[in-house]
């Protein structure tokens, strides 16, 4: 299947994981403050393009650091406000951010791969059709989350061949969000 076969149009919704898609991951830790937050190369340019391709762009992010007491809800809120300001300054858009503060062991419906955050999104944006939604993530739990909702799953990985083989829930693999944005828009960026 090619991405163009999906006939993605503006009625579609884009769901994005945050760490590893929007910003670089802090290995073995959490992004706790703005000073640690670093947009992935090309993300801002990619999001500008994607903002004219999708009517809703929604971040769904597990933030277990809150459950562990490493950061507060307020600190996350401040960080996200700064992130959105930068995104908008660069011509992009995020319509909503959902996060799950829960610990993995709590088994919350809100924590990916459970689908609670997507259901909250659909409640708030009734135009969302999960079958006309793309989930972009860099973890298998993102792909399970997407598949449970019949979304189209895009896995970001430098090692495309390895990733393709690694999980049945992966529909497409791209090295970064820019490559995905180029494929969706038919535009060559840079
Ligand atoms: Mg991630």
Backbone and ligand atoms as CSV (ligand in chain L), in Angstrom:
chain,resi,resn,atom,element,x,y,z
A,1,UNK,N,N,0.847,-1.203,0.000
A,1,UNK,CA,C,0.000,0.000,0.000
A,1,UNK,C,C,0.882,1.252,0.000
A,2,UNK,N,N,0.499,2.196,-0.835
A,2,UNK,CA,C,1.192,3.485,-0.839
A,2,UNK,C,C,0.371,4.492,-0.046
A,3,UNK,N,N,1.067,5.472,0.494
A,3,UNK,CA,C,0.370,6.508,1.254
A,3,UNK,C,C,-0.641,7.238,0.361
A,4,UNK,N,N,-0.294,7.411,-0.907
A,4,UNK,CA,C,-1.199,8.136,-1.817
A,4,UNK,C,C,-2.499,7.368,-2.061
A,5,UNK,N,N,-2.493,6.038,-1.882
A,5,UNK,CA,C,-3.715,5.241,-2.056
A,5,UNK,C,C,-4.772,5.600,-1.008
A,6,UNK,N,N,-4.328,6.168,0.096
A,6,UNK,CA,C,-5.268,6.488,1.179
A,6,UNK,C,C,-6.126,7.706,0.862
A,7,UNK,N,N,-5.676,8.494,-0.103
A,7,UNK,CA,C,-6.397,9.717,-0.467
A,7,UNK,C,C,-6.678,10.589,0.762
A,8,UNK,N,N,-5.621,10.881,1.473
A,8,UNK,CA,C,-5.736,11.732,2.657
A,8,UNK,C,C,-6.125,13.140,2.218
A,9,UNK,N,N,-7.202,13.652,2.789
A,9,UNK,CA,C,-7.587,15.034,2.499
A,9,UNK,C,C,-7.783,15.792,3.814
A,10,UNK,N,N,-8.246,17.022,3.682
A,10,UNK,CA,C,-8.302,17.903,4.853
A,10,UNK,C,C,-9.296,17.431,5.917
A,11,UNK,N,N,-10.144,16.475,5.585
A,11,UNK,CA,C,-11.092,15.976,6.596
A,11,UNK,C,C,-10.391,15.044,7.596
A,12,UNK,N,N,-9.172,14.638,7.279
A,12,UNK,CA,C,-8.447,13.696,8.139
A,12,UNK,C,C,-7.879,14.382,9.386
A,13,UNK,N,N,-7.602,13.545,10.386
A,13,UNK,CA,C,-7.010,14.022,11.646
A,13,UNK,C,C,-5.615,13.420,11.803
A,14,UNK,N,N,-4.716,14.223,12.302
A,14,UNK,CA,C,-3.358,13.747,12.561
A,14,UNK,C,C,-3.121,13.678,14.069
A,15,UNK,N,N,-2.816,12.484,14.543
A,15,UNK,CA,C,-2.422,12.299,15.940
A,15,UNK,C,C,-0.902,12.145,15.992
A,16,UNK,N,N,-0.284,12.878,16.891
A,16,UNK,CA,C,1.173,12.803,17.035
A,16,UNK,C,C,1.547,12.420,18.456
A,17,UNK,N,N,2.464,11.494,18.557
A,17,UNK,CA,C,3.149,11.279,19.827
A,17,UNK,C,C,4.063,12.491,20.035
A,18,UNK,N,N,4.519,12.747,21.248
A,18,UNK,CA,C,5.395,13.912,21.444
A,18,UNK,C,C,6.884,13.530,21.467
A,19,UNK,N,N,7.327,12.884,22.530
A,19,UNK,CA,C,8.761,12.592,22.660
A,19,UNK,C,C,9.222,11.617,21.570
A,20,UNK,N,N,10.171,12.052,20.766
A,20,UNK,CA,C,10.647,11.202,19.670
A,20,UNK,C,C,9.966,11.510,18.342
A,21,UNK,N,N,8.978,12.401,18.378
A,21,UNK,CA,C,8.289,12.822,17.152
A,21,UNK,C,C,8.381,14.342,17.018
A,22,UNK,N,N,8.005,15.024,18.096
A,22,UNK,CA,C,8.087,16.491,18.141
A,22,UNK,C,C,9.490,16.908,18.593
A,23,UNK,N,N,9.920,16.322,19.675
A,23,UNK,CA,C,11.193,16.703,20.307
A,23,UNK,C,C,12.051,15.472,20.566
A,24,UNK,N,N,13.340,15.731,20.761
A,24,UNK,CA,C,14.257,14.619,21.049
A,24,UNK,C,C,13.943,14.033,22.422
A,25,UNK,N,N,14.122,12.746,22.525
A,25,UNK,CA,C,13.876,12.083,23.794
A,25,UNK,C,C,15.068,12.287,24.724
A,26,UNK,N,N,14.779,12.351,26.001
A,26,UNK,CA,C,15.850,12.360,26.992
A,26,UNK,C,C,16.030,10.899,27.407
A,27,UNK,N,N,17.157,10.327,27.016
A,27,UNK,CA,C,17.333,8.899,27.252
A,27,UNK,C,C,17.336,8.572,28.744
A,28,UNK,N,N,16.512,7.636,29.087
A,28,UNK,CA,C,16.449,7.197,30.474
A,28,UNK,C,C,15.829,8.208,31.418
A,29,UNK,N,N,15.238,9.277,30.851
A,29,UNK,CA,C,14.656,10.292,31.725
A,29,UNK,C,C,13.480,10.979,31.058
A,30,UNK,N,N,13.160,12.158,31.520
A,30,UNK,CA,C,11.998,12.882,31.029
A,30,UNK,C,C,12.384,14.321,30.726
A,31,UNK,N,N,11.692,14.906,29.758
A,31,UNK,CA,C,11.868,16.331,29.506
A,31,UNK,C,C,11.074,17.047,30.581
A,32,UNK,N,N,11.772,17.639,31.531
A,32,UNK,CA,C,11.082,18.229,32.675
A,32,UNK,C,C,10.927,19.740,32.566
A,33,UNK,N,N,11.810,20.353,31.795
A,33,UNK,CA,C,11.677,21.800,31.635
A,33,UNK,C,C,12.091,22.241,30.240
A,34,UNK,N,N,11.721,23.459,29.913
A,34,UNK,CA,C,11.913,23.991,28.566
A,34,UNK,C,C,13.375,23.919,28.126
A,35,UNK,N,N,14.291,24.105,29.075
A,35,UNK,CA,C,15.724,24.073,28.747
A,35,UNK,C,C,16.135,22.712,28.173
A,36,UNK,N,N,15.367,21.678,28.509
A,36,UNK,CA,C,15.694,20.337,28.012
A,36,UNK,C,C,14.941,20.010,26.728
A,37,UNK,N,N,14.049,20.910,26.346
A,37,UNK,CA,C,13.178,20.625,25.212
A,37,UNK,C,C,13.863,21.042,23.919
A,38,UNK,N,N,13.970,20.100,22.985
A,38,UNK,CA,C,14.673,20.375,21.735
A,38,UNK,C,C,13.840,19.797,20.588
A,39,UNK,N,N,13.352,20.668,19.700
A,39,UNK,CA,C,12.585,20.175,18.551
A,39,UNK,C,C,13.478,19.280,17.698
A,40,UNK,N,N,12.919,18.216,17.187
A,40,UNK,CA,C,13.675,17.363,16.274
A,40,UNK,C,C,13.951,18.138,14.985
A,41,UNK,N,N,15.094,17.881,14.341
A,41,UNK,CA,C,15.412,18.597,13.111
A,41,UNK,C,C,14.277,18.429,12.082
A,42,UNK,N,N,13.828,19.530,11.526
A,42,UNK,CA,C,12.796,19.466,10.491
A,42,UNK,C,C,11.372,19.429,11.014
A,43,UNK,N,N,11.215,19.269,12.321
A,43,UNK,CA,C,9.841,19.139,12.839
A,43,UNK,C,C,9.002,20.381,12.534
A,44,UNK,N,N,9.549,21.550,12.801
A,44,UNK,CA,C,8.753,22.782,12.648
A,44,UNK,C,C,8.354,23.002,11.184
A,45,UNK,N,N,9.269,22.724,10.271
A,45,UNK,CA,C,8.966,22.840,8.837
A,45,UNK,C,C,7.902,21.810,8.450
A,46,UNK,N,N,8.052,20.604,8.959
A,46,UNK,CA,C,7.095,19.534,8.645
A,46,UNK,C,C,5.706,19.903,9.142
A,47,UNK,N,N,5.639,20.433,10.343
A,47,UNK,CA,C,4.330,20.732,10.925
A,47,UNK,C,C,3.642,21.870,10.170
A,48,UNK,N,N,4.423,22.796,9.674
A,48,UNK,CA,C,3.840,23.873,8.877
A,48,UNK,C,C,3.123,23.284,7.650
A,49,UNK,N,N,3.755,22.361,6.989
A,49,UNK,CA,C,3.148,21.701,5.814
A,49,UNK,C,C,1.917,20.901,6.246
A,50,UNK,N,N,2.082,20.123,7.303
A,50,UNK,CA,C,0.992,19.237,7.731
A,50,UNK,C,C,-0.222,20.024,8.214
A,51,UNK,N,N,0.019,21.244,8.677
A,51,UNK,CA,C,-1.089,22.069,9.165
A,51,UNK,C,C,-2.063,22.436,8.045
A,52,UNK,N,N,-1.582,22.440,6.813
A,52,UNK,CA,C,-2.533,22.705,5.727
A,52,UNK,C,C,-3.045,21.411,5.102
A,53,UNK,N,N,-2.607,20.274,5.604
A,53,UNK,CA,C,-3.070,18.979,5.072
A,53,UNK,C,C,-4.123,18.321,5.963
A,54,UNK,N,N,-4.105,18.655,7.261
A,54,UNK,CA,C,-5.027,18.017,8.220
A,54,UNK,C,C,-5.850,19.078,8.951
A,55,UNK,N,N,-7.142,18.801,9.135
A,55,UNK,CA,C,-7.990,19.790,9.814
A,55,UNK,C,C,-7.802,19.781,11.326
A,56,UNK,N,N,-7.329,18.659,11.864
A,56,UNK,CA,C,-7.075,18.594,13.309
A,56,UNK,C,C,-5.719,17.939,13.539
A,57,UNK,N,N,-4.907,18.566,14.365
A,57,UNK,CA,C,-3.607,17.989,14.719
A,57,UNK,C,C,-3.537,17.920,16.241
A,58,UNK,N,N,-3.411,16.691,16.729
A,58,UNK,CA,C,-3.566,16.445,18.158
A,58,UNK,C,C,-2.384,15.649,18.694
A,59,UNK,N,N,-1.830,16.125,19.785
A,59,UNK,CA,C,-0.737,15.390,20.436
A,59,UNK,C,C,-1.306,14.505,21.534
A,60,UNK,N,N,-0.879,13.261,21.544
A,60,UNK,CA,C,-1.243,12.330,22.622
A,60,UNK,C,C,0.056,11.817,23.243
A,61,UNK,N,N,0.261,12.136,24.510
A,61,UNK,CA,C,1.587,11.918,25.098
A,61,UNK,C,C,1.508,11.278,26.477
A,62,UNK,N,N,2.210,10.181,26.639
A,62,UNK,CA,C,2.355,9.605,27.978
A,62,UNK,C,C,3.396,10.426,28.736
A,63,UNK,N,N,3.040,10.945,29.886
A,63,UNK,CA,C,3.991,11.737,30.688
A,63,UNK,C,C,4.039,11.181,32.104
A,64,UNK,N,N,4.634,10.006,32.176
A,64,UNK,CA,C,4.717,9.287,33.439
A,64,UNK,C,C,5.555,10.026,34.486
A,65,UNK,N,N,6.394,10.962,33.996
A,65,UNK,CA,C,7.218,11.750,34.918
A,65,UNK,C,C,6.366,12.482,35.943
A,66,UNK,N,N,5.148,12.827,35.563
A,66,UNK,CA,C,4.235,13.492,36.508
A,66,UNK,C,C,3.826,12.508,37.607
A,67,UNK,N,N,3.434,11.318,37.195
A,67,UNK,CA,C,3.040,10.284,38.163
A,67,UNK,C,C,4.169,9.945,39.111
A,68,UNK,N,N,5.387,10.077,38.614
A,68,UNK,CA,C,6.560,9.771,39.448
A,68,UNK,C,C,6.970,10.953,40.318
A,69,UNK,N,N,6.279,12.072,40.157
A,69,UNK,CA,C,6.593,13.239,40.973
A,69,UNK,C,C,7.812,14.015,40.493
A,70,UNK,N,N,8.254,13.761,39.249
A,70,UNK,CA,C,9.437,14.447,38.720
A,70,UNK,C,C,9.102,15.803,38.126
A,71,UNK,N,N,7.846,15.984,37.780
A,71,UNK,CA,C,7.386,17.295,37.324
A,71,UNK,C,C,5.909,17.440,37.664
A,72,UNK,N,N,5.448,18.690,37.674
A,72,UNK,CA,C,4.053,18.921,38.036
A,72,UNK,C,C,3.225,19.191,36.772
A,73,UNK,N,N,1.920,19.135,36.935
A,73,UNK,CA,C,1.009,19.465,35.835
A,73,UNK,C,C,1.279,20.891,35.349
A,74,UNK,N,N,1.514,21.802,36.300
A,74,UNK,CA,C,1.768,23.202,35.938
A,74,UNK,C,C,3.039,23.341,35.105
A,75,UNK,N,N,4.070,22.612,35.498
A,75,UNK,CA,C,5.334,22.680,34.745
A,75,UNK,C,C,5.156,22.163,33.321
A,76,UNK,N,N,4.375,21.096,33.190
A,76,UNK,CA,C,4.115,20.558,31.850
A,76,UNK,C,C,3.327,21.561,31.019
A,77,UNK,N,N,2.364,22.191,31.657
A,77,UNK,CA,C,1.528,23.187,30.987
A,77,UNK,C,C,2.381,24.359,30.464
A,78,UNK,N,N,3.297,24.812,31.293
A,78,UNK,CA,C,4.187,25.910,30.893
A,78,UNK,C,C,5.050,25.488,29.705
A,79,UNK,N,N,5.588,24.280,29.802
A,79,UNK,CA,C,6.424,23.762,28.715
A,79,UNK,C,C,5.616,23.680,27.409
A,80,UNK,N,N,4.407,23.188,27.504
A,80,UNK,CA,C,3.577,23.050,26.302
A,80,UNK,C,C,3.191,24.400,25.726
A,81,UNK,N,N,2.985,25.376,26.591
A,81,UNK,CA,C,2.652,26.711,26.083
A,81,UNK,C,C,3.815,27.284,25.267
A,82,UNK,N,N,5.028,27.076,25.782
A,82,UNK,CA,C,6.215,27.558,25.055
A,82,UNK,C,C,6.370,26.804,23.730
A,83,UNK,N,N,6.114,25.517,23.789
A,83,UNK,CA,C,6.210,24.691,22.580
A,83,UNK,C,C,5.236,25.192,21.507
A,84,UNK,N,N,4.002,25.456,21.921
A,84,UNK,CA,C,2.972,25.924,20.980
A,84,UNK,C,C,3.350,27.296,20.418
A,85,UNK,N,N,3.889,28.159,21.256
A,85,UNK,CA,C,4.302,29.484,20.786
A,85,UNK,C,C,5.335,29.357,19.670
A,86,UNK,N,N,6.319,28.491,19.886
A,86,UNK,CA,C,7.357,28.274,18.864
A,86,UNK,C,C,6.765,27.702,17.579
A,87,UNK,N,N,5.866,26.751,17.734
A,87,UNK,CA,C,5.234,26.104,16.578
A,87,UNK,C,C,4.471,27.149,15.767
A,88,UNK,N,N,3.711,27.985,16.457
A,88,UNK,CA,C,2.901,28.986,15.748
A,88,UNK,C,C,3.775,30.059,15.096
A,89,UNK,N,N,4.862,30.403,15.774
A,89,UNK,CA,C,5.798,31.370,15.185
A,89,UNK,C,C,6.375,30.865,13.867
A,90,UNK,N,N,6.391,29.540,13.739
A,90,UNK,CA,C,6.942,28.920,12.540
A,90,UNK,C,C,5.863,28.486,11.553
A,91,UNK,N,N,4.660,28.977,11.762
A,91,UNK,CA,C,3.594,28.742,10.782
A,91,UNK,C,C,2.835,27.437,10.944
A,92,UNK,N,N,3.082,26.744,12.048
A,92,UNK,CA,C,2.391,25.467,12.272
A,92,UNK,C,C,1.275,25.597,13.298
A,93,UNK,N,N,0.670,24.470,13.624
A,93,UNK,CA,C,-0.515,24.487,14.472
A,93,UNK,C,C,-0.654,23.159,15.221
A,94,UNK,N,N,-1.002,23.250,16.489
A,94,UNK,CA,C,-1.430,22.057,17.246
A,94,UNK,C,C,-2.783,22.430,17.828
A,95,UNK,N,N,-3.792,21.612,17.591
A,95,UNK,CA,C,-5.134,21.977,18.047
A,95,UNK,C,C,-5.391,21.611,19.495
A,96,UNK,N,N,-4.705,20.558,19.960
A,96,UNK,CA,C,-4.959,20.118,21.327
A,96,UNK,C,C,-3.848,19.168,21.748
A,97,UNK,N,N,-3.514,19.230,23.029
A,97,UNK,CA,C,-2.548,18.273,23.580
A,97,UNK,C,C,-3.229,17.502,24.699
A,98,UNK,N,N,-3.195,16.191,24.616
A,98,UNK,CA,C,-3.649,15.354,25.727
A,98,UNK,C,C,-2.422,14.646,26.290
A,99,UNK,N,N,-2.383,14.544,27.607
A,99,UNK,CA,C,-1.286,13.782,28.186
A,99,UNK,C,C,-1.823,12.865,29.271
A,100,UNK,N,N,-1.108,11.790,29.476
A,100,UNK,CA,C,-1.456,10.872,30.559
A,100,UNK,C,C,-0.365,10.940,31.614
A,101,UNK,N,N,-0.725,11.388,32.815
A,101,UNK,CA,C,0.281,11.487,33.876
A,101,UNK,C,C,0.483,10.159,34.611
A,102,UNK,N,N,-0.263,9.146,34.189
A,102,UNK,CA,C,-0.329,7.920,34.991
A,102,UNK,C,C,0.925,7.052,34.873
A,103,UNK,N,N,1.189,6.343,35.943
A,103,UNK,CA,C,2.272,5.361,35.939
A,103,UNK,C,C,1.829,4.147,35.131
A,104,UNK,N,N,2.797,3.514,34.515
A,104,UNK,CA,C,2.492,2.332,33.706
A,104,UNK,C,C,1.708,1.296,34.516
A,105,UNK,N,N,2.134,1.095,35.757
A,105,UNK,CA,C,1.518,0.031,36.569
A,105,UNK,C,C,0.070,0.332,36.971
A,106,UNK,N,N,-0.352,1.583,36.823
A,106,UNK,CA,C,-1.740,1.924,37.158
A,106,UNK,C,C,-2.725,1.346,36.139
A,107,UNK,N,N,-2.233,1.081,34.932
A,107,UNK,CA,C,-3.096,0.520,33.891
A,107,UNK,C,C,-4.234,1.448,33.498
A,108,UNK,N,N,-3.972,2.757,33.524
A,108,UNK,CA,C,-5.030,3.722,33.207
A,108,UNK,C,C,-5.488,3.615,31.752
A,109,UNK,N,N,-6.788,3.833,31.533
A,109,UNK,CA,C,-7.311,3.839,30.152
A,109,UNK,C,C,-6.720,5.004,29.369
A,110,UNK,N,N,-6.220,6.006,30.099
A,110,UNK,CA,C,-5.676,7.180,29.424
A,110,UNK,C,C,-4.240,6.974,28.946
A,111,UNK,N,N,-3.586,5.950,29.462
A,111,UNK,CA,C,-2.181,5.766,29.076
A,111,UNK,C,C,-2.069,4.881,27.830
A,112,UNK,N,N,-1.367,5.377,26.798
A,112,UNK,CA,C,-1.137,4.543,25.620
A,112,UNK,C,C,-0.398,3.278,26.030
A,113,UNK,N,N,-0.674,2.119,25.491
A,113,UNK,CA,C,-1.479,1.881,24.284
A,113,UNK,C,C,-2.991,1.857,24.499
A,114,UNK,N,N,-3.471,2.141,25.692
A,114,UNK,CA,C,-4.927,2.254,25.861
A,114,UNK,C,C,-5.401,3.531,25.168
A,115,UNK,N,N,-6.700,3.546,24.817
A,115,UNK,CA,C,-7.160,4.546,23.844
A,115,UNK,C,C,-7.873,5.758,24.450
A,116,UNK,N,N,-7.818,5.889,25.781
A,116,UNK,CA,C,-8.561,6.957,26.457
A,116,UNK,C,C,-8.348,8.353,25.891
A,117,UNK,N,N,-7.112,8.695,25.564
A,117,UNK,CA,C,-6.842,10.059,25.082
A,117,UNK,C,C,-7.506,10.301,23.729
A,118,UNK,N,N,-7.569,9.259,22.903
A,118,UNK,CA,C,-8.224,9.407,21.599
A,118,UNK,C,C,-9.732,9.595,21.776
A,119,UNK,N,N,-10.297,8.890,22.734
A,119,UNK,CA,C,-11.738,9.023,22.971
A,119,UNK,C,C,-12.070,10.410,23.502
A,120,UNK,N,N,-11.180,10.938,24.343
A,120,UNK,CA,C,-11.364,12.315,24.821
A,120,UNK,C,C,-11.315,13.291,23.645
A,121,UNK,N,N,-10.405,13.039,22.730
A,121,UNK,CA,C,-10.266,13.916,21.557
A,121,UNK,C,C,-11.536,13.891,20.716
A,122,UNK,N,N,-12.078,12.699,20.512
A,122,UNK,CA,C,-13.277,12.610,19.667
A,122,UNK,C,C,-14.484,13.281,20.329
A,123,UNK,N,N,-14.500,13.246,21.648
A,123,UNK,CA,C,-15.577,13.918,22.368
A,123,UNK,C,C,-15.493,15.429,22.143
A,124,UNK,N,N,-14.260,15.921,22.168
A,124,UNK,CA,C,-14.048,17.358,22.015
A,124,UNK,C,C,-14.135,17.812,20.557
A,125,UNK,N,N,-13.751,16.921,19.661
A,125,UNK,CA,C,-13.786,17.222,18.217
A,125,UNK,C,C,-14.622,16.142,17.528
A,126,UNK,N,N,-15.957,16.315,17.513
A,126,UNK,CA,C,-16.816,15.245,16.993
A,126,UNK,C,C,-16.560,14.918,15.522
A,127,UNK,N,N,-15.869,15.778,14.815
A,127,UNK,CA,C,-15.552,15.503,13.407
A,127,UNK,C,C,-14.489,14.431,13.213
A,128,UNK,N,N,-13.865,13.999,14.290
A,128,UNK,CA,C,-12.806,12.993,14.156
A,128,UNK,C,C,-13.403,11.647,13.768
A,129,UNK,N,N,-12.826,11.084,12.719
A,129,UNK,CA,C,-13.147,9.722,12.309
A,129,UNK,C,C,-11.832,8.943,12.405
A,130,UNK,N,N,-11.787,7.959,13.292
A,130,UNK,CA,C,-10.506,7.274,13.509
A,130,UNK,C,C,-10.013,6.561,12.251
A,131,UNK,N,N,-10.949,6.130,11.406
A,131,UNK,CA,C,-10.531,5.469,10.166
A,131,UNK,C,C,-9.936,6.459,9.174
A,132,UNK,N,N,-10.179,7.724,9.431
A,132,UNK,CA,C,-9.565,8.767,8.614
A,132,UNK,C,C,-8.635,9.583,9.514
A,133,UNK,N,N,-7.795,8.848,10.231
A,133,UNK,CA,C,-6.821,9.454,11.127
A,133,UNK,C,C,-5.484,8.747,10.949
A,134,UNK,N,N,-4.426,9.520,11.122
A,134,UNK,CA,C,-3.082,8.951,11.078
A,134,UNK,C,C,-2.459,9.124,12.457
A,135,UNK,N,N,-1.867,8.060,12.954
A,135,UNK,CA,C,-1.106,8.131,14.210
A,135,UNK,C,C,0.371,8.050,13.881
A,136,UNK,N,N,1.127,9.058,14.290
A,136,UNK,CA,C,2.579,9.043,14.076
A,136,UNK,C,C,3.280,8.874,15.413
A,137,UNK,N,N,4.094,7.849,15.530
A,137,UNK,CA,C,4.808,7.615,16.782
A,137,UNK,C,C,6.135,6.923,16.567
A,138,UNK,N,N,6.904,6.848,17.632
A,138,UNK,CA,C,8.196,6.166,17.545
A,138,UNK,C,C,8.273,4.976,18.500
A,139,UNK,N,N,7.124,4.589,19.062
A,139,UNK,CA,C,7.102,3.428,19.967
A,139,UNK,C,C,6.038,2.452,19.503
A,140,UNK,N,N,6.253,1.207,19.817
A,140,UNK,CA,C,5.264,0.195,19.462
A,140,UNK,C,C,3.946,0.469,20.183
A,141,UNK,N,N,4.006,1.027,21.388
A,141,UNK,CA,C,2.753,1.321,22.100
A,141,UNK,C,C,1.909,2.352,21.329
A,142,UNK,N,N,2.572,3.264,20.586
A,142,UNK,CA,C,1.822,4.201,19.739
A,142,UNK,C,C,1.104,3.446,18.622
A,143,UNK,N,N,1.769,2.422,18.110
A,143,UNK,CA,C,1.208,1.669,16.983
A,143,UNK,C,C,0.035,0.791,17.444
A,144,UNK,N,N,0.152,0.252,18.643
A,144,UNK,CA,C,-0.953,-0.556,19.185
A,144,UNK,C,C,-2.153,0.355,19.451
A,145,UNK,N,N,-1.881,1.513,20.024
A,145,UNK,CA,C,-2.911,2.543,20.264
A,145,UNK,C,C,-3.643,2.847,18.953
A,146,UNK,N,N,-2.893,3.141,17.913
A,146,UNK,CA,C,-3.497,3.483,16.617
A,146,UNK,C,C,-4.304,2.331,16.049
A,147,UNK,N,N,-3.764,1.127,16.146
A,147,UNK,CA,C,-4.428,-0.030,15.545
A,147,UNK,C,C,-5.730,-0.349,16.276
A,148,UNK,N,N,-5.748,-0.150,17.573
A,148,UNK,CA,C,-6.977,-0.416,18.331
A,148,UNK,C,C,-8.126,0.470,17.852
A,149,UNK,N,N,-7.781,1.574,17.214
A,149,UNK,CA,C,-8.788,2.531,16.740
A,149,UNK,C,C,-8.920,2.512,15.223
A,150,UNK,N,N,-8.260,1.544,14.596
A,150,UNK,CA,C,-8.264,1.452,13.124
A,150,UNK,C,C,-7.692,2.680,12.437
A,151,UNK,N,N,-6.734,3.316,13.086
A,151,UNK,CA,C,-6.058,4.433,12.424
A,151,UNK,C,C,-4.995,3.877,11.471
A,152,UNK,N,N,-4.479,4.768,10.630
A,152,UNK,CA,C,-3.320,4.443,9.804
A,152,UNK,C,C,-2.080,4.756,10.636
A,153,UNK,N,N,-1.200,3.786,10.766
A,153,UNK,CA,C,-0.050,3.944,11.650
A,153,UNK,C,C,1.229,4.279,10.911
A,154,UNK,N,N,1.854,5.353,11.318
A,154,UNK,CA,C,3.144,5.745,10.760
A,154,UNK,C,C,4.189,5.666,11.869
A,155,UNK,N,N,5.202,4.872,11.617
A,155,UNK,CA,C,6.267,4.666,12.602
A,155,UNK,C,C,7.496,5.437,12.148
A,156,UNK,N,N,8.049,6.250,13.032
A,156,UNK,CA,C,9.266,6.982,12.696
A,156,UNK,C,C,10.479,6.198,13.181
A,157,UNK,N,N,11.356,5.887,12.230
A,157,UNK,CA,C,12.569,5.155,12.582
A,157,UNK,C,C,13.618,5.371,11.510
A,158,UNK,N,N,14.844,5.525,11.963
A,158,UNK,CA,C,15.963,5.673,11.025
A,158,UNK,C,C,16.186,4.364,10.269
A,159,UNK,N,N,15.931,3.271,10.957
A,159,UNK,CA,C,16.184,1.958,10.358
A,159,UNK,C,C,14.895,1.407,9.753
A,160,UNK,N,N,14.617,1.848,8.535
A,160,UNK,CA,C,13.334,1.560,7.912
A,160,UNK,C,C,13.088,0.063,7.737
A,161,UNK,N,N,14.082,-0.656,7.256
A,161,UNK,CA,C,13.873,-2.083,6.983
A,161,UNK,C,C,13.631,-2.873,8.265
A,162,UNK,N,N,14.395,-2.561,9.264
A,162,UNK,CA,C,14.228,-3.234,10.550
A,162,UNK,C,C,12.834,-2.935,11.126
A,163,UNK,N,N,12.425,-1.681,11.058
A,163,UNK,CA,C,11.143,-1.284,11.626
A,163,UNK,C,C,9.984,-1.979,10.909
A,164,UNK,N,N,10.084,-2.083,9.588
A,164,UNK,CA,C,9.004,-2.712,8.819
A,164,UNK,C,C,8.753,-4.127,9.284
A,165,UNK,N,N,9.823,-4.799,9.626
A,165,UNK,CA,C,9.703,-6.203,10.025
A,165,UNK,C,C,9.286,-6.347,11.483
A,166,UNK,N,N,9.428,-5.264,12.237
A,166,UNK,CA,C,9.375,-5.432,13.681
A,166,UNK,C,C,7.968,-5.555,14.274
A,167,UNK,N,N,6.954,-5.046,13.608
A,167,UNK,CA,C,5.633,-5.136,14.231
A,167,UNK,C,C,4.504,-5.078,13.215
A,168,UNK,N,N,3.547,-5.921,13.416
A,168,UNK,CA,C,2.430,-6.018,12.465
A,168,UNK,C,C,1.542,-4.779,12.447
A,169,UNK,N,N,1.603,-3.978,13.499
A,169,UNK,CA,C,0.744,-2.790,13.565
A,169,UNK,C,C,1.288,-1.617,12.753
A,170,UNK,N,N,2.533,-1.724,12.275
A,170,UNK,CA,C,3.137,-0.614,11.533
A,170,UNK,C,C,2.659,-0.647,10.084
A,171,UNK,N,N,2.026,0.449,9.633
A,171,UNK,CA,C,1.577,0.518,8.235
A,171,UNK,C,C,2.635,1.153,7.342
A,172,UNK,N,N,3.239,2.218,7.819
A,172,UNK,CA,C,4.254,2.932,7.041
A,172,UNK,C,C,5.408,3.309,7.956
A,173,UNK,N,N,6.600,3.348,7.379
A,173,UNK,CA,C,7.768,3.790,8.143
A,173,UNK,C,C,8.412,4.963,7.412
A,174,UNK,N,N,8.711,5.999,8.146
A,174,UNK,CA,C,9.460,7.129,7.602
A,174,UNK,C,C,10.599,7.449,8.573
A,175,UNK,N,N,11.717,7.992,8.037
A,175,UNK,CA,C,12.830,8.303,8.936
A,175,UNK,C,C,12.544,9.484,9.848
A,176,UNK,N,N,11.672,10.390,9.392
A,176,UNK,CA,C,11.360,11.582,10.205
A,176,UNK,C,C,10.046,12.192,9.726
A,177,UNK,N,N,9.576,13.177,10.468
A,177,UNK,CA,C,8.267,13.766,10.140
A,177,UNK,C,C,8.299,14.538,8.814
A,178,UNK,N,N,9.464,15.077,8.476
A,178,UNK,CA,C,9.602,15.795,7.203
A,178,UNK,C,C,9.305,14.849,6.029
A,179,UNK,N,N,9.839,13.650,6.075
A,179,UNK,CA,C,9.614,12.689,4.980
A,179,UNK,C,C,8.137,12.335,4.887
A,180,UNK,N,N,7.485,12.194,6.032
A,180,UNK,CA,C,6.041,11.924,6.027
A,180,UNK,C,C,5.286,13.111,5.429
A,181,UNK,N,N,5.664,14.327,5.850
A,181,UNK,CA,C,4.986,15.530,5.335
A,181,UNK,C,C,5.161,15.651,3.828
A,182,UNK,N,N,6.334,15.296,3.331
A,182,UNK,CA,C,6.571,15.327,1.883
A,182,UNK,C,C,5.685,14.313,1.169
A,183,UNK,N,N,5.553,13.129,1.758
A,183,UNK,CA,C,4.746,12.083,1.135
A,183,UNK,C,C,3.270,12.478,1.111
A,184,UNK,N,N,2.790,13.085,2.179
A,184,UNK,CA,C,1.371,13.473,2.248
A,184,UNK,C,C,1.086,14.626,1.297
A,185,UNK,N,N,1.968,15.599,1.274
A,185,UNK,CA,C,1.691,16.827,0.524
A,185,UNK,C,C,2.136,16.731,-0.930
A,186,UNK,N,N,2.998,15.749,-1.231
A,186,UNK,CA,C,3.559,15.674,-2.574
A,186,UNK,C,C,4.552,16.777,-2.838
A,187,UNK,N,N,4.954,17.437,-1.763
A,187,UNK,CA,C,5.890,18.557,-1.869
A,187,UNK,C,C,7.282,18.094,-1.499
A,188,UNK,N,N,8.270,18.695,-2.138
A,188,UNK,CA,C,9.640,18.406,-1.724
A,188,UNK,C,C,10.087,19.590,-0.865
A,189,UNK,N,N,10.465,19.283,0.368
A,189,UNK,CA,C,10.864,20.346,1.282
A,189,UNK,C,C,12.395,20.398,1.336
A,190,UNK,N,N,12.951,21.555,1.280
A,190,UNK,CA,C,14.410,21.825,1.264
A,190,UNK,C,C,15.054,21.469,-0.077
L,1,MG,MG,MG,7.666,8.595,21.701
